Amino acid sequence: MAVYKLFPYKDTTLYSYWPSMNTGIDAITQISNLNSSTDTTPQVARFLSEFVQSEIEDVIDNKIGTNIWDVNFKSYIATAQGVVESTDLSVYPVAQYWYNGTGTYLDTPTVTDGASWYNAYVSGSSQWSSSGLDLYNNKVTGSWDDTYISSGGGSWLYETGSTSLKVTQSFDTRSDKDLNVGVKEVVSRWYSGSMDNNGFIVKWEDSVEFNTDTQIQPVMQFYSVDTNTIYPPQLEFKWKDFINCLTGSATASIVETTNIVSSLAENPGVFTPRSINRFRFNVAAKYPVRTWTTASQFTGTNYLPTASYYAIKDLDTNEFVVDYDTTYTQLSSDSNGNYFDVYMNGLEPERYYKVCIKTTINNSTIVLDDNYYFKVVNGF
């Protein structure tokens, strides 16, 4: 029931057509294979994104602990063109250290103080490796087409022992274009120290890159960490710390009607990004069944069924920033009722959010979202 988000500290795009150009502070990252009617040289783009190692270790050591967990690398689409049926994107761990740089796309003069198609550092410095093994015997590779460019395009780890390090996502004409891939294998190896954390490289599958067919020209642009929007890339950790205290409780009552009243408690309404808040969700039947009793029916604690989950929406865009998840956003319970914890660091500041609760009662699924609002503000 816990979700924690980390944001990159650097990202950049590598462009084969401008092989010395750095775009380390551009608001957009890109993967593409472009051909023009006036120039038959394919223009390939790949992007890199890296997260802070100490932050990853802190989440696993001090928040997840021994709980079941998973992690996804997510990047949000800005524009997409030319994506046809069954076009695959590939994500690998980067094989070597790289500089972010301070360039933007097509700066004049061209900025060359960071990673580019040719170099991992500044222009004319360390080139990208193309083969071999890293210090931990993970297999290194790179790719380009000698017909159009002699080297470069980043280097990545594609296999360790017999384990593939590649993850893919398939797109078609009308599919969701956000990048969202599971990367637990790679993150676990970063955490264990069996692989250096140099981030991820994202590229089209090999058959798409450097393809001169004018019908194969996919372009996907994503918001970078330098975006002015609410959509920076993220490493999203989820873990299951569901607790159920209902078994054997004499005063516990699970609501058995969809006609209920509810409220979100422990909600001061305003939080800073460093806040961790435990929200409590109170429920009761709107019209209790009459019973002979010596105590009030309203003094006991009521609970939603265990198949109850929370989600969080951005109020302006009406998009889920934390979606319902039957494994990781299940409501817990204790002697005071249902509850869930929210880590505010993964929410963009100076925005309002809405809490939604989904539950199943008597085979009916209902959503409770009666003005359960809060705001995250800049601060410490």
C-alpha positions in Angstrom: 0.0 0.0 0.0 3.0 2.3 -0.2 4.3 4.2 -3.2 7.5 6.2 -3.3 8.8 8.2 -6.3 12.3 9.3 -7.2 13.2 11.8 -9.9 16.3 11.7 -12.1 19.2 14.0 -11.3 20.4 14.0 -14.9 19.1 13.0 -18.4 20.1 13.8 -22.0 19.5 12.8 -25.6 22.1 11.4 -28.0 21.5 12.5 -31.6 23.4 10.6 -34.4 22.9 13.5 -36.9 24.6 16.0 -34.5 27.0 13.6 -32.9 28.9 16.1 -30.7 25.8 18.0 -29.5 24.9 17.9 -25.8 21.2 18.4 -24.7 21.7 18.0 -20.9 19.2 20.7 -19.8 16.7 20.3 -22.6 13.0 20.0 -21.5 12.6 17.1 -23.8 14.2 13.7 -24.3 13.7 11.8 -27.5 13.9 8.4 -29.3 13.5 8.5 -33.1 14.5 7.2 -36.5 13.9 10.0 -39.1 14.4 10.2 -42.8 13.9 13.2 -45.0 13.2 13.6 -48.7 16.4 15.7 -49.1 18.8 13.7 -47.0 18.8 9.9 -47.0 20.9 9.6 -43.8 18.7 8.2 -41.0 18.6 10.4 -37.9 18.6 8.3 -34.8 18.0 9.5 -31.2 18.3 7.7 -27.9 18.1 9.1 -24.4 19.8 8.5 -21.0 18.3 9.0 -17.5 20.0 8.4 -14.2 18.8 8.3 -10.5 20.8 9.0 -7.4 22.2 5.7 -5.9 21.9 6.9 -2.3 18.3 7.7 -2.7 17.6 4.2 -4.1 19.4 2.6 -1.2 17.5 4.7 1.3 14.1 3.6 -0.1 15.1 -0.1 0.0 16.8 0.1 3.4 14.6 2.4 5.4 11.2 2.3 3.8 10.6 -1.0 2.0 12.5 -3.2 4.5 11.5 -6.9 4.1 8.2 -6.2 2.3 7.3 -7.4 -1.2 8.2 -4.7 -3.6 8.5 -3.7 -7.3 9.9 -0.7 -9.2 9.1 0.8 -12.6 10.9 3.4 -14.7 8.3 5.8 -16.0 8.6 8.7 -18.5 5.7 10.7 -19.8 4.9 11.4 -23.4 5.0 14.9 -24.9 4.5 14.0 -28.6 4.4 10.9 -30.7 4.5 10.5 -34.4 4.9 7.6 -36.9 4.3 4.9 -34.2 2.8 2.0 -36.1 1.6 -1.4 -34.9 4.0 -3.5 -32.8 6.9 -1.0 -32.5 9.1 -2.0 -29.6 11.1 0.3 -27.4 14.1 -1.1 -25.5 15.5 -0.1 -22.1 19.0 -1.2 -20.8 21.3 -0.2 -17.9 24.0 2.2 -19.1 27.5 0.7 -19.0 29.6 3.7 -18.1 29.6 7.0 -16.4 28.5 10.1 -18.4 28.2 13.8 -17.9 24.9 15.6 -18.0 26.1 18.8 -19.7 24.4 22.2 -20.1 23.2 22.1 -23.7 19.8 22.3 -25.4 18.7 21.0 -28.8 20.3 22.9 -31.7 22.0 25.5 -29.5 24.0 28.0 -31.6 26.9 27.6 -31.1 26.6 23.9 -30.3 27.2 23.1 -26.6 29.6 20.1 -26.2 30.2 20.0 -22.5 28.4 16.7 -21.7 27.4 13.4 -23.1 26.7 13.2 -26.9 26.4 10.5 -29.5 30.2 10.3 -29.8 31.3 10.9 -26.2 30.3 10.0 -22.6 31.9 13.1 -21.2 32.8 16.3 -23.0 33.5 16.5 -26.8 36.7 14.8 -27.7 37.1 12.9 -24.4 36.1 9.4 -23.4 34.2 7.6 -26.2 31.4 5.1 -25.5 32.5 1.5 -25.1 31.1 -0.9 -27.7 31.9 -4.3 -26.4 33.5 -6.3 -23.6 32.8 -6.8 -19.8 32.4 -4.3 -17.0 34.1 -4.8 -13.6 31.4 -7.3 -12.5 31.5 -9.4 -15.7 28.3 -7.9 -17.0 28.3 -7.9 -20.9 28.7 -4.5 -22.6 27.6 -3.6 -26.1 26.6 -0.6 -28.3 25.3 -0.2 -31.8 25.4 2.0 -34.8 25.4 1.7 -38.6 28.8 2.2 -40.3 27.1 3.3 -43.5 26.0 6.5 -41.7 28.2 7.0 -38.6 31.4 5.3 -37.4 30.7 4.9 -33.7 28.9 6.0 -30.6 25.3 6.1 -29.4 25.9 5.1 -25.8 26.9 1.8 -24.4 24.8 -0.6 -22.3 24.8 -3.8 -20.3 22.7 -6.4 -22.1 23.3 -9.6 -20.1 24.8 -10.9 -16.9 25.5 -14.6 -16.8 22.4 -16.1 -18.5 20.1 -13.3 -17.4 19.0 -10.7 -19.9 19.0 -7.1 -18.7 16.8 -5.8 -21.5 13.2 -4.7 -20.9 10.8 -3.7 -23.6 7.5 -2.0 -24.2 5.4 -2.4 -27.3 3.4 0.4 -28.8 0.9 0.6 -31.6 -1.1 3.4 -33.2 -3.6 3.9 -30.4 -1.9 2.6 -27.4 -0.9 4.6 -24.3 2.5 6.2 -25.3 3.8 6.8 -21.7 7.0 4.7 -21.0 6.3 2.4 -18.1 8.6 -0.6 -17.7 9.5 -2.9 -14.8 13.2 -2.6 -13.8 13.5 -4.5 -10.6 16.2 -6.8 -11.9 18.5 -3.9 -12.7 17.7 -1.8 -9.6 18.3 -4.9 -7.4 21.7 -5.2 -8.9 22.5 -1.6 -8.4 21.5 -2.0 -4.8 23.5 -5.1 -4.2 26.6 -3.6 -5.8 26.9 -6.2 -8.6 26.4 -3.4 -11.2 27.3 0.3 -11.2 24.4 2.7 -11.4 24.8 4.7 -14.6 21.1 5.0 -15.3 19.1 3.8 -18.2 19.3 4.1 -22.0 16.1 4.1 -24.0 16.1 3.4 -27.7 14.0 1.9 -30.5 14.5 -1.8 -31.3 17.5 -2.5 -33.6 15.4 -3.2 -36.7 13.9 0.3 -36.5 17.1 2.3 -35.9 19.0 3.4 -39.1 16.1 2.0 -41.2 15.8 4.0 -44.5 12.3 2.9 -45.2 10.2 6.1 -45.3 7.3 4.2 -43.7 9.4 3.5 -40.6 9.9 6.9 -38.9 8.8 6.7 -35.3 9.4 9.7 -33.0 8.5 9.8 -29.4 9.4 12.8 -27.2 9.2 12.6 -23.4 9.3 15.3 -20.7 12.7 15.4 -19.1 13.7 16.2 -15.5 14.1 19.8 -16.7 10.5 20.1 -17.8 8.3 23.0 -16.5 5.3 20.6 -16.4 4.2 18.1 -13.7 5.5 15.2 -15.8 9.2 14.6 -15.0 10.5 11.0 -15.4 10.4 8.9 -12.2 11.5 5.7 -10.6 8.4 4.5 -8.9 8.8 2.0 -6.0 5.8 0.1 -4.7 5.7 -2.2 -1.7 3.1 -4.2 0.1 2.8 -3.5 3.8 -0.9 -4.3 4.1 -2.0 -5.0 7.7 -5.4 -6.5 8.5 -6.5 -6.4 12.2 -10.1 -7.4 11.7 -9.8 -11.1 12.5 -11.1 -11.8 16.0 -12.1 -8.2 16.8 -15.3 -8.1 18.8 -16.1 -4.5 18.1 -15.2 -4.5 14.4 -18.0 -4.1 11.9 -17.5 -4.4 8.1 -20.1 -2.3 6.2 -22.3 -4.5 4.1 -24.3 -1.9 2.3 -23.3 0.5 -0.5 -25.5 3.2 1.1 -22.8 4.6 3.4 -21.4 7.8 4.8 -17.6 8.4 4.8 -14.9 10.9 5.7 -11.2 11.3 5.3 -9.6 12.0 8.7 -6.1 13.0 9.7 -6.0 15.4 6.7 -4.7 18.9 7.7 -5.0 19.8 4.0 -1.5 21.2 3.4 1.8 19.2 3.2 5.4 19.8 2.3 7.3 17.4 0.0 9.1 15.8 2.9 5.8 14.9 4.7 4.6 11.4 5.2 1.0 11.3 6.2 -1.3 8.6 7.5 -4.8 9.2 6.2 -7.7 7.5 8.0 -10.9 6.6 6.2 -14.0 6.5 8.4 -17.2 4.8 7.2 -20.6 3.9 8.5 -23.9 2.6 7.2 -26.2 5.5 6.4 -29.2 3.6 7.6 -28.1 1.0 10.2 -30.1 -2.1 10.7 -32.2 -1.9 13.9 -31.0 -4.2 16.6 -31.7 -4.6 20.3 -28.5 -3.5 22.1 -27.5 -1.7 25.3 -24.8 0.4 23.4 -25.0 2.9 20.6 -24.3 1.6 17.1 -22.2 4.7 16.5 -19.6 4.1 19.1 -18.0 1.1 17.4 -15.4 1.2 14.6 -16.5 0.4 11.1 -14.4 -0.9 8.3 -14.5 -1.3 4.5 -14.1 -4.8 3.1 -10.4 -5.9 2.6 -10.9 -5.4 -1.2 -10.5 -1.6 -0.8 -7.9 0.5 -2.5 -6.8 4.1 -2.7 -5.7 6.3 -5.6 -4.6 10.0 -5.9 -5.6 12.3 -8.7 -4.1 15.6 -9.8 -7.1 18.0 -9.4 -6.3 20.2 -12.4 -5.6 17.5 -15.0 -7.9 14.8 -13.4 -5.1 12.2 -14.0 -4.1 9.6 -11.6 -0.6 10.2 -10.1 -1.1 7.1 -7.9 -3.5 4.6 -9.5 -5.5 1.9 -7.9 -3.3 -1.2 -7.4 -4.7 -4.4 -5.9 -1.3 -5.3 -4.6 0.3 -2.1 -3.5 -2.5 0.4 -2.6 -4.8 -1.8 -0.4 -6.2 -0.1 2.7 -4.8 -1.4 5.9 -6.7 -1.5 9.2 -6.0 -1.2 12.9 -8.1 -0.7 16.0 -9.0 2.8 14.9 -10.2 1.9 11.4 -8.9 1.9 7.8 -5.8 3.8 6.9 -3.1 4.3 4.2 0.2 6.2 4.1 1.2 8.8 1.5 4.8 9.9 0.8 4.4 13.5 -0.5 7.8 13.6 -2.1 6.4 11.9 -5.3 3.8 14.7 -5.8 4.6 17.9 -7.6 4.4 20.9 -5.2 2.0 23.8 -5.4 -0.8 21.6 -6.7 -4.1 20.2 -5.3 -4.8 16.5 -5.2 -7.9 14.3 -4.6 -8.0 11.0 -2.7 -10.3 8.4 -4.2 -11.3 5.1 -2.5 -12.5 2.1 -4.5 -14.2 -0.8 -2.7 -16.4 -3.8 -3.5 -19.5 -4.4 -1.4 -22.1 -7.1 -2.2 -20.6 -7.5 -5.7 -20.9 -3.8 -6.4 -17.8 -1.7 -7.0 -18.1 1.9 -5.8 -15.8 4.8 -5.8 -15.8 7.3 -2.8 -14.3 10.7 -3.6 -16.4 13.2 -1.8 -14.1 16.2 -1.8 -11.2 14.5 -0.2 -8.6 17.2 -1.1 -5.1 18.2 0.0 -2.3 20.4 -1.3 1.5 19.9 -1.5 3.4 23.2 -1.1 7.1 24.1 -1.5 8.9 23.8 1.8 11.0 21.6 4.0 
